[in-house]
């Protein structure tokens, strides 16, 4: 009997999800909480330094403080969750924070310089988002290819075992299960 490809894909996706759906250790949770607290404290200090400045430099200072906070928090969250989706989400949020920072820098300019600056900021955002999404798709495709190869090798091993009978077949199947982690 031939297994439909969509069933194999669903099983592969389920196995990938189960592999990453592990409970976070208390140490990982503590490290995540400490990173968040550190980010909040650093943001508060940077924000206090920004109060000494006025006008556009203050806006840029605040935007830089927010971008640094987002980066620290998102990197910590991605490490804590330890999933491809979490890392991709972190990269997208960091790109958005950097875009806000860049827009604040552009606000202090005028004329064509401002237009060019805004276009560069938008291009950097689009590039960062595209890279994050492309990397995610690449990793997913490689995982899927690895699972497909493993499934094909498993079928070959089972076909080899079909040549045996009785205890020899049972031993062959047992060895194949050990080899393929089934």
Backbone as a chain_set.jsonl record, in Angstrom:
{"seq": "XXXXXXXXXXXXXXXXXXXXXXXXXXXXXXXXXXXXXXXXXXXXXXXXXXXXXXXXXXXXXXXXXXXXXXXXXXXXXXXXXXXXXXXXXXXXXXXXXXXXXXXXXXXXXXXXXXXXXXXXXXXXXXXXXXXXXXXXXXXXXXXXXXXXXXXXXXXXXXXXXXXXXXXXXXXXXXXXXXXXXX", "coords": {"N": [[0.839, -1.178, 0.0], [0.533, 2.192, -0.805], [1.54, 5.179, 0.738], [-0.159, 8.245, 0.855], [1.262, 11.349, -0.323], [0.568, 13.707, 1.103], [-0.072, 12.778, 3.626], [2.364, 11.856, 4.549], [3.733, 14.295, 4.625], [2.248, 15.631, 6.61], [2.747, 13.975, 8.796], [5.515, 14.324, 8.988], [5.625, 17.064, 9.597], [4.316, 17.008, 12.054], [6.098, 15.461, 13.543], [8.289, 17.187, 13.567], [7.199, 19.31, 15.004], [6.702, 18.064, 17.473], [9.3, 17.501, 18.209], [10.242, 20.031, 18.775], [8.519, 20.906, 20.694], [9.152, 21.026, 23.472], [9.244, 21.118, 27.002], [10.125, 24.086, 28.607], [13.087, 24.553, 30.411], [13.61, 25.273, 33.898], [15.906, 26.844, 34.194], [16.205, 28.004, 31.683], [13.905, 29.55, 31.557], [14.391, 31.306, 33.662], [16.68, 32.617, 32.694], [15.556, 33.887, 30.49], [13.7, 35.62, 31.738], [15.49, 37.205, 33.204], [16.886, 38.419, 31.125], [14.858, 39.962, 30.004], [14.331, 41.691, 32.144], [16.809, 42.982, 32.31], [16.826, 44.233, 29.813], [14.685, 46.007, 30.175], [15.695, 47.597, 32.247], [17.995, 48.689, 31.034], [16.75, 50.111, 29.0], [15.296, 51.961, 30.49], [17.391, 53.443, 31.644], [18.677, 54.429, 29.321], [16.603, 55.907, 28.285], [16.344, 57.856, 30.229], [18.716, 59.246, 29.84], [18.107, 60.337, 27.421], [16.354, 62.335, 28.027], [17.811, 64.568, 28.541], [18.241, 65.747, 26.169], [16.857, 67.622, 23.413], [14.284, 68.041, 20.885], [14.698, 66.682, 17.555], [17.045, 65.073, 17.949], [16.434, 63.969, 20.452], [14.212, 62.402, 19.832], [15.432, 60.542, 18.149], [17.22, 59.387, 19.939], [15.434, 58.174, 21.779], [14.165, 56.374, 20.041], [16.352, 54.76, 19.374], [16.863, 53.634, 21.877], [14.5, 52.189, 22.253], [14.711, 50.38, 20.099], [16.984, 48.933, 20.851], [16.015, 47.733, 23.155], [13.938, 46.136, 22.123], [15.444, 44.413, 20.503], [17.018, 43.008, 22.426], [15.011, 41.811, 24.027], [13.555, 40.279, 22.123], [15.511, 38.546, 21.071], [16.089, 37.107, 23.383], [13.589, 35.936, 23.884], [13.262, 34.347, 21.599], [15.375, 32.576, 21.928], [14.552, 31.35, 24.264], [12.07, 30.157, 23.522], [12.945, 28.654, 21.382], [12.3, 27.851, 18.688], [11.827, 27.642, 15.148], [9.89, 29.355, 14.194], [9.764, 31.234, 16.258], [12.328, 32.394, 16.128], [12.198, 33.538, 13.593], [10.048, 35.332, 13.931], [11.226, 37.008, 15.832], [13.309, 38.16, 14.324], [11.784, 39.603, 12.478], [10.426, 41.442, 14.118], [12.572, 42.84, 15.207], [13.536, 44.013, 12.894], [11.401, 45.74, 12.333], [11.587, 47.464, 14.543], [14.088, 48.584, 14.085], [13.509, 49.91, 11.74], [11.711, 51.876, 12.646], [13.489, 53.322, 14.215], [15.245, 54.231, 12.214], [13.489, 55.827, 10.725], [13.039, 57.858, 12.549], [15.551, 59.019, 12.587], [15.605, 59.995, 10.0], [13.699, 61.966, 10.1], [14.878, 64.271, 10.968], [16.071, 65.372, 8.802], [15.892, 67.188, 5.652], [14.159, 67.879, 2.568], [15.518, 66.412, -0.407], [17.427, 64.8, 0.801], [16.068, 63.79, 3.012], [14.073, 62.299, 1.725], [15.629, 60.369, 0.419], [16.804, 59.145, 2.617], [14.527, 58.066, 3.896], [13.715, 56.276, 1.918], [15.906, 54.547, 1.922], [15.682, 53.521, 4.505], [13.249, 52.166, 4.335], [13.914, 50.298, 2.363], [15.854, 48.819, 3.722], [14.259, 47.685, 5.702], [12.484, 46.098, 4.155], [14.351, 44.365, 2.997], [15.398, 43.051, 5.28], [13.086, 41.786, 6.244], [12.481, 40.121, 4.066], [14.767, 38.501, 4.009], [14.528, 37.17, 6.488], [12.138, 35.723, 6.144], [12.814, 34.182, 3.897], [14.958, 32.682, 4.891], [13.589, 31.188, 6.804], [11.877, 29.662, 5.155], [13.794, 28.236, 3.72], [15.027, 26.685, 5.72], [12.811, 25.194, 6.559], [12.318, 23.782, 4.183], [14.674, 22.281, 3.972], [14.448, 20.709, 6.27], [12.156, 19.27, 5.613], [13.081, 17.909, 3.349], [15.079, 16.336, 4.537], [13.475, 14.731, 6.177], [11.979, 13.401, 4.203], [14.021, 11.961, 2.919], [14.813, 10.322, 5.005], [12.478, 8.84, 5.396], [12.371, 7.494, 2.958], [14.721, 5.955, 3.112], [14.036, 4.372, 5.272], [11.964, 2.854, 4.164], [13.446, 1.382, 2.297], [15.054, -0.106, 4.042], [13.089, -1.671, 5.272], [12.189, -3.116, 3.09], [14.464, -4.65, 2.598], [14.409, -6.22, 4.853], [12.194, -7.762, 4.334], [13.104, -9.836, 2.825], [13.91, -11.757, 4.53], [12.882, -14.29, 6.933], [10.961, -15.229, 9.806], [12.831, -15.357, 12.817], [15.115, -14.097, 11.888], [14.07, -12.062, 10.272], [12.683, -10.598, 12.193], [14.842, -9.724, 13.748], [16.158, -8.152, 11.851], [14.23, -6.14, 11.397], [14.144, -5.079, 13.967], [16.772, -4.078, 14.19], [16.66, -2.14, 12.169], [14.757, -0.425, 13.24], [16.142, 0.565, 15.437], [18.239, 1.836, 14.11], [16.884, 3.858, 12.708], [15.569, 5.18, 14.669], [12.964, 4.505, 15.48]], "CA": [[0.0, 0.0, 0.0], [1.312, 3.417, -0.938], [1.074, 6.257, 1.605], [-0.283, 9.515, 0.113], [2.297, 12.331, 0.049], [0.131, 14.689, 2.107], [-0.012, 12.135, 4.935], [3.786, 11.871, 4.927], [4.069, 15.672, 4.997], [1.63, 15.928, 7.901], [3.5, 13.256, 9.826], [6.804, 14.993, 9.14], [5.401, 18.317, 10.323], [3.982, 16.662, 13.435], [7.337, 15.042, 14.204], [9.087, 18.392, 13.779], [6.565, 20.068, 16.078], [6.927, 17.347, 18.719], [10.705, 17.649, 18.557], [10.469, 21.37, 19.314], [7.534, 21.216, 21.723], [9.674, 20.559, 24.738], [8.998, 22.04, 28.104], [11.281, 24.929, 28.902], [13.681, 24.255, 31.712], [13.562, 26.426, 34.809], [17.066, 27.695, 33.936], [15.923, 28.78, 30.475], [12.893, 30.556, 31.906], [15.07, 32.305, 34.492], [17.542, 33.405, 31.802], [14.656, 34.731, 29.699], [13.194, 36.688, 32.61], [16.6, 38.105, 33.506], [17.164, 39.206, 29.922], [13.791, 40.955, 29.899], [14.563, 42.693, 33.188], [17.984, 43.752, 31.898], [16.399, 45.092, 28.706], [13.867, 47.076, 30.743], [16.576, 48.495, 33.0], [18.807, 49.418, 30.054], [15.846, 51.052, 28.324], [14.995, 53.048, 31.443], [18.599, 54.278, 31.734], [18.868, 55.126, 28.044], [15.507, 56.88, 28.171], [16.675, 58.958, 31.142], [19.748, 60.03, 29.17], [17.465, 61.044, 26.306], [15.626, 63.493, 28.555], [18.719, 65.713, 28.562], [18.318, 66.258, 24.801], [15.557, 68.074, 22.923], [14.075, 68.037, 19.44], [14.887, 65.433, 16.819], [18.014, 64.177, 18.599], [15.755, 63.232, 21.519], [13.402, 61.371, 19.18], [16.363, 59.51, 17.684], [17.716, 58.732, 21.148], [14.351, 57.318, 22.279], [13.982, 55.29, 19.073], [17.481, 53.845, 19.537], [16.655, 52.906, 23.131], [13.438, 51.207, 22.001], [15.239, 49.346, 19.206], [17.881, 48.09, 21.644], [15.174, 46.938, 24.05], [13.265, 45.13, 21.308], [16.447, 43.413, 20.101], [17.367, 42.171, 23.573], [13.851, 41.011, 24.415], [13.201, 39.31, 21.079], [16.544, 37.511, 21.024], [15.902, 36.265, 24.57], [12.365, 35.154, 23.702], [13.518, 33.337, 20.577], [16.236, 31.554, 22.534], [13.728, 30.646, 25.252], [11.099, 29.306, 22.827], [13.789, 27.759, 20.591], [11.617, 27.327, 17.503], [12.082, 28.393, 13.929], [8.889, 30.425, 14.147], [10.158, 32.257, 17.231], [13.487, 33.12, 15.595], [11.737, 34.36, 12.473], [9.264, 36.424, 14.512], [12.176, 37.932, 16.458], [13.988, 38.916, 13.264], [10.828, 40.553, 11.892], [10.172, 42.517, 15.091], [13.788, 43.644, 15.283], [13.557, 44.812, 11.663], [10.426, 46.821, 12.512], [12.142, 48.425, 15.509], [15.16, 49.306, 13.399], [12.854, 50.808, 10.778], [11.229, 53.022, 13.424], [14.68, 54.1, 14.571], [15.727, 54.893, 11.002], [12.532, 56.894, 10.381], [13.291, 58.978, 13.46], [16.768, 59.68, 12.1], [15.274, 60.704, 8.758], [12.832, 63.107, 10.392], [15.721, 65.45, 11.192], [16.59, 65.854, 7.527], [14.917, 67.933, 4.847], [14.3, 67.811, 1.114], [15.895, 65.159, -1.051], [18.143, 63.964, 1.777], [15.05, 63.106, 3.807], [13.444, 61.302, 0.859], [16.595, 59.284, 0.223], [16.936, 58.475, 3.908], [13.319, 57.264, 4.099], [13.758, 55.176, 0.955], [16.902, 53.592, 2.415], [15.123, 52.868, 5.69], [12.229, 51.227, 3.864], [14.62, 49.223, 1.668], [16.484, 47.986, 4.746], [13.17, 46.927, 6.322], [12.034, 45.08, 3.205], [15.426, 43.379, 2.864], [15.464, 42.259, 6.513], [11.903, 40.926, 6.27], [12.629, 39.111, 3.016], [15.803, 37.558, 4.45], [13.987, 36.348, 7.571], [11.162, 34.787, 5.572], [13.528, 33.256, 3.015], [15.7, 31.752, 5.742], [12.618, 30.273, 7.393], [11.451, 28.717, 4.121], [14.932, 27.372, 3.409], [15.179, 25.723, 6.812], [11.675, 24.281, 6.479], [12.518, 22.907, 3.028], [15.734, 21.329, 4.307], [13.888, 19.75, 7.229], [11.247, 18.407, 4.866], [13.911, 17.036, 2.518], [15.696, 15.368, 5.443], [12.436, 13.778, 6.57], [11.672, 12.585, 3.029], [15.143, 11.04, 2.727], [14.751, 9.346, 6.082], [11.342, 7.964, 5.107], [12.765, 6.632, 1.836], [15.709, 5.005, 3.622], [13.273, 3.447, 6.119], [11.278, 1.922, 3.26], [14.473, 0.489, 1.759], [15.428, -1.024, 5.119], [11.984, -2.617, 5.454], [12.217, -4.001, 1.923], [15.552, -5.605, 2.833], [13.968, -7.149, 5.888], [11.193, -8.648, 3.752], [13.795, -10.976, 2.233], [14.126, -12.732, 5.598], [11.68, -14.851, 7.552], [11.075, -15.642, 11.201], [13.669, -14.62, 13.765], [16.04, -13.24, 11.136], [13.302, -10.882, 9.871], [12.442, -9.824, 13.413], [16.109, -9.087, 14.096], [16.394, -7.105, 10.841], [13.297, -5.04, 11.694], [14.602, -4.472, 15.22], [17.967, -3.282, 13.872], [16.224, -0.974, 11.389], [14.087, 0.5, 14.168], [17.192, 1.22, 16.218], [18.978, 2.706, 13.209], [16.073, 5.005, 12.307], [14.949, 5.795, 15.848], [11.498, 4.265, 15.49]], "C": [[0.887, 1.246, 0.0], [0.7, 4.506, -0.057], [0.991, 7.544, 0.796], [0.74, 10.533, 0.599], [1.842, 13.312, 1.124], [0.138, 14.088, 3.511], [1.428, 12.144, 5.443], [4.2, 13.268, 5.371], [3.496, 16.029, 6.362], [2.369, 15.22, 9.037], [4.861, 13.9, 10.068], [6.671, 16.289, 9.923], [5.086, 18.051, 11.791], [5.228, 16.238, 14.208], [8.218, 16.244, 14.497], [8.528, 19.204, 14.938], [6.829, 19.402, 17.415], [8.376, 17.512, 19.17], [10.983, 19.009, 19.191], [9.516, 21.723, 20.443], [7.987, 20.661, 23.064], [9.397, 21.608, 25.81], [10.272, 22.819, 28.397], [11.792, 24.591, 30.3], [13.568, 25.484, 32.609], [14.733, 27.39, 34.574], [16.824, 28.58, 32.721], [14.908, 29.878, 30.762], [13.521, 31.673, 32.738], [15.948, 33.206, 33.628], [16.701, 34.361, 30.956], [14.14, 35.902, 30.531], [14.287, 37.695, 32.965], [16.94, 38.98, 32.312], [16.101, 40.284, 29.735], [13.976, 42.07, 30.925], [15.755, 43.589, 32.842], [17.616, 44.709, 30.769], [15.578, 46.269, 29.228], [14.732, 48.086, 31.496], [17.443, 49.323, 32.054], [17.969, 50.456, 29.323], [15.558, 52.245, 29.232], [16.185, 53.999, 31.563], [18.82, 55.082, 30.458], [17.811, 56.211, 27.873], [15.78, 58.091, 29.068], [17.754, 59.846, 30.533], [19.153, 60.847, 28.026], [16.749, 62.309, 26.784], [16.502, 64.745, 28.584], [18.793, 66.397, 27.196], [16.917, 66.707, 24.386], [15.489, 67.939, 21.406], [14.268, 66.66, 18.811], [15.952, 64.534, 17.434], [17.391, 63.375, 19.748], [14.913, 62.109, 20.925], [14.275, 60.211, 18.704], [16.883, 58.702, 18.875], [16.675, 57.748, 21.698], [14.152, 56.127, 21.34], [15.128, 54.275, 19.165], [17.337, 53.015, 20.806], [15.58, 51.831, 22.949], [13.939, 50.065, 21.126], [16.161, 48.395, 19.968], [17.08, 47.183, 22.579], [14.493, 45.818, 23.272], [14.246, 44.024, 20.919], [16.754, 42.461, 21.253], [16.214, 41.255, 23.959], [13.532, 39.929, 23.39], [14.243, 38.203, 20.952], [16.401, 36.557, 22.208], [14.668, 35.376, 24.412], [12.592, 34.036, 22.68], [14.379, 32.21, 21.141], [15.431, 30.72, 23.533], [12.757, 29.683, 24.562], [11.801, 28.272, 21.951], [13.03, 27.061, 19.462], [11.965, 28.206, 16.306], [11.126, 29.578, 13.83], [9.275, 31.569, 15.089], [11.35, 33.072, 16.728], [13.088, 34.03, 14.434], [10.947, 35.56, 12.98], [10.185, 37.467, 15.143], [12.864, 38.784, 15.403], [13.052, 39.95, 12.641], [10.558, 41.721, 12.837], [11.392, 43.424, 15.249], [13.885, 44.542, 14.055], [12.581, 45.984, 11.762], [10.953, 47.891, 13.468], [13.264, 49.243, 14.871], [14.593, 50.284, 12.379], [12.322, 52.052, 11.498], [12.387, 53.928, 13.823], [15.183, 54.891, 13.363], [14.793, 56.019, 10.56], [12.74, 58.11, 11.274], [14.548, 59.739, 13.036], [16.461, 60.516, 10.857], [14.449, 61.967, 9.018], [13.63, 64.389, 10.601], [16.294, 66.034, 9.914], [15.505, 66.604, 6.765], [15.195, 67.678, 3.367], [14.649, 66.42, 0.611], [16.641, 64.229, -0.09], [17.164, 63.156, 2.624], [14.387, 62.004, 2.983], [14.352, 60.091, 0.657], [16.726, 58.463, 1.507], [15.729, 57.556, 4.163], [13.286, 56.065, 3.158], [14.764, 54.112, 1.399], [16.375, 52.825, 3.627], [14.098, 51.815, 5.278], [12.892, 50.036, 3.154], [15.286, 48.277, 2.667], [15.443, 47.12, 5.447], [12.739, 45.783, 5.41], [13.079, 43.975, 3.062], [15.495, 42.478, 4.096], [14.274, 41.302, 6.605], [12.023, 39.797, 5.254], [13.661, 38.06, 3.423], [15.269, 36.625, 5.537], [13.02, 35.299, 7.028], [11.834, 33.759, 4.67], [14.313, 32.227, 3.829], [14.76, 30.728, 6.375], [12.186, 29.223, 6.369], [12.571, 27.748, 3.757], [15.097, 26.292, 4.473], [14.035, 24.716, 6.791], [11.851, 23.298, 5.326], [13.609, 21.874, 3.313], [15.242, 20.285, 5.301], [12.967, 18.76, 6.521], [12.034, 17.429, 3.993], [14.58, 15.962, 3.376], [14.686, 14.309, 5.856], [12.064, 12.854, 5.414], [12.77, 11.55, 2.782], [15.115, 9.936, 3.775], [13.624, 8.353, 5.841], [11.684, 6.999, 3.973], [13.769, 5.58, 2.298], [15.033, 3.959, 4.516], [12.558, 2.41, 5.254], [12.261, 0.917, 2.664], [14.868, -0.545, 2.813], [14.334, -2.074, 5.335], [11.907, -3.597, 4.285], [13.319, -5.047, 2.085], [15.137, -6.65, 3.854], [12.933, -8.139, 5.355], [11.821, -9.885, 3.115], [14.013, -12.084, 3.263], [12.793, -13.246, 6.117], [11.988, -15.171, 9.011], [11.93, -14.728, 12.041], [14.638, -13.679, 13.052], [15.331, -11.961, 10.698], [13.058, -9.983, 11.086], [13.702, -9.066, 13.846], [16.412, -7.936, 13.14], [15.513, -5.882, 11.114], [13.734, -4.317, 12.96], [15.825, -3.584, 14.984], [17.595, -2.009, 13.104], [15.562, 0.059, 12.293], [15.103, 1.257, 15.009], [17.916, 2.246, 15.345], [18.201, 3.983, 12.878], [15.317, 5.633, 13.464], [13.453, 5.639, 15.899], [11.121, 3.27, 16.529]], "O": [[1.874, 1.319, 0.732], [-0.509, 4.733, -0.095], [1.952, 7.91, 0.12], [1.053, 10.583, 1.788], [2.642, 13.712, 1.971], [0.335, 14.812, 4.488], [1.68, 12.406, 6.619], [4.919, 13.427, 6.357], [4.172, 16.655, 7.179], [2.586, 15.794, 10.104], [5.308, 14.011, 11.209], [7.485, 16.586, 10.797], [5.537, 18.785, 12.669], [5.403, 16.6, 15.372], [8.831, 16.317, 15.562], [9.283, 19.725, 15.759], [7.147, 20.081, 18.392], [8.65, 17.647, 20.362], [11.86, 19.128, 20.047], [9.694, 22.755, 21.09], [7.259, 19.904, 23.707], [9.329, 22.807, 25.543], [11.365, 22.254, 28.428], [11.019, 24.376, 31.233], [13.445, 26.607, 32.119], [14.583, 28.601, 34.731], [17.187, 29.757, 32.717], [15.037, 30.999, 30.27], [13.216, 32.848, 32.537], [15.958, 34.424, 33.81], [17.09, 35.508, 30.735], [14.145, 37.044, 30.072], [14.034, 38.898, 33.02], [17.25, 40.16, 32.475], [16.423, 41.406, 29.344], [13.8, 43.248, 30.612], [15.713, 44.8, 33.055], [18.043, 45.863, 30.767], [15.754, 47.399, 28.774], [14.519, 49.293, 31.387], [17.606, 50.527, 32.255], [18.44, 51.563, 29.061], [15.576, 53.394, 28.79], [16.01, 55.217, 31.582], [19.115, 56.276, 30.512], [18.099, 57.299, 27.375], [15.474, 59.223, 28.694], [17.714, 61.066, 30.691], [19.648, 61.927, 27.707], [16.566, 63.247, 26.008], [15.985, 65.86, 28.644], [19.34, 67.494, 27.076], [15.917, 66.238, 24.931], [16.504, 67.749, 20.737], [14.037, 65.626, 19.439], [15.774, 63.316, 17.438], [17.778, 62.231, 19.988], [14.898, 60.995, 21.448], [13.902, 59.045, 18.84], [16.971, 57.476, 18.811], [17.012, 56.615, 22.043], [13.988, 54.997, 21.799], [14.902, 53.071, 19.047], [17.654, 51.825, 20.811], [15.728, 50.707, 23.429], [13.622, 48.904, 21.384], [16.12, 47.184, 19.75], [17.422, 46.016, 22.771], [14.476, 44.673, 23.722], [13.917, 42.841, 20.997], [16.749, 41.243, 21.072], [16.413, 40.062, 24.191], [13.266, 38.784, 23.758], [13.888, 37.043, 20.746], [16.571, 35.347, 22.061], [14.7, 34.198, 24.766], [12.155, 32.904, 22.888], [14.138, 31.035, 20.863], [15.623, 29.507, 23.625], [12.635, 28.528, 24.969], [11.316, 27.151, 21.794], [13.109, 25.843, 19.304], [12.348, 29.366, 16.456], [11.52, 30.672, 13.428], [9.124, 32.74, 14.741], [11.382, 34.293, 16.881], [13.582, 35.152, 14.312], [11.151, 36.681, 12.513], [9.953, 38.668, 15.005], [12.988, 39.997, 15.568], [13.483, 41.055, 12.312], [10.472, 42.867, 12.396], [11.252, 44.637, 15.406], [14.274, 45.705, 14.166], [12.894, 47.093, 11.328], [10.782, 49.086, 13.225], [13.37, 50.449, 15.096], [15.143, 51.367, 12.181], [12.474, 53.166, 10.997], [12.275, 55.152, 13.772], [15.506, 56.073, 13.476], [15.255, 57.052, 10.074], [12.633, 59.25, 10.821], [14.594, 60.967, 13.121], [16.997, 61.612, 10.688], [14.502, 62.92, 8.241], [13.094, 65.483, 10.426], [16.937, 67.083, 9.944], [14.348, 66.647, 7.185], [16.304, 67.316, 2.972], [14.163, 65.406, 1.112], [16.496, 63.008, -0.167], [17.401, 61.984, 2.915], [14.164, 60.902, 3.483], [13.907, 58.944, 0.717], [16.754, 57.233, 1.469], [15.891, 56.413, 4.592], [12.879, 54.971, 3.549], [14.504, 52.916, 1.267], [16.601, 51.622, 3.754], [14.085, 50.706, 5.813], [12.468, 48.894, 3.334], [15.277, 47.062, 2.469], [15.706, 45.957, 5.755], [12.641, 44.636, 5.847], [12.738, 42.793, 3.011], [15.638, 41.263, 3.962], [14.432, 40.145, 6.995], [11.7, 38.648, 5.555], [13.453, 36.866, 3.206], [15.532, 35.423, 5.507], [13.081, 34.13, 7.41], [11.459, 32.587, 4.681], [14.329, 31.043, 3.494], [15.093, 29.547, 6.471], [12.134, 28.033, 6.681], [12.318, 26.569, 3.514], [15.286, 25.119, 4.151], [14.256, 23.52, 6.983], [11.564, 22.11, 5.475], [13.472, 20.711, 2.932], [15.581, 19.108, 5.186], [12.998, 17.561, 6.797], [11.686, 16.251, 3.912], [14.637, 14.8, 2.976], [15.006, 13.121, 5.881], [11.857, 11.658, 5.619], [12.478, 10.395, 2.471], [15.362, 8.768, 3.474], [13.796, 7.154, 6.06], [11.326, 5.823, 4.026], [13.665, 4.419, 1.901], [15.423, 2.791, 4.51], [12.55, 1.223, 5.581], [11.943, -0.266, 2.541], [15.0, -1.729, 2.503], [14.639, -3.245, 5.558], [11.595, -4.772, 4.475], [13.118, -6.211, 1.739], [15.478, -7.826, 3.726], [12.814, -9.246, 5.88], [11.131, -10.879, 2.891], [14.274, -13.229, 2.894], [11.729, -12.72, 5.791], [13.145, -15.359, 9.387], [11.795, -13.505, 12.002], [14.944, -12.597, 13.552], [15.925, -10.884, 10.746], [13.21, -8.764, 11.01], [13.628, -7.909, 14.258], [16.868, -6.873, 13.564], [15.978, -4.743, 11.07], [13.699, -3.088, 13.023], [15.906, -2.475, 15.511], [18.146, -0.938, 13.357], [15.772, 1.262, 12.138], [14.943, 2.451, 15.263], [18.175, 3.371, 15.772], [18.786, 5.062, 12.78], [14.504, 6.533, 13.253], [12.746, 6.555, 16.321], [9.942, 2.95, 16.677]]}, "num_chains": 1, "name": "protein.A"}
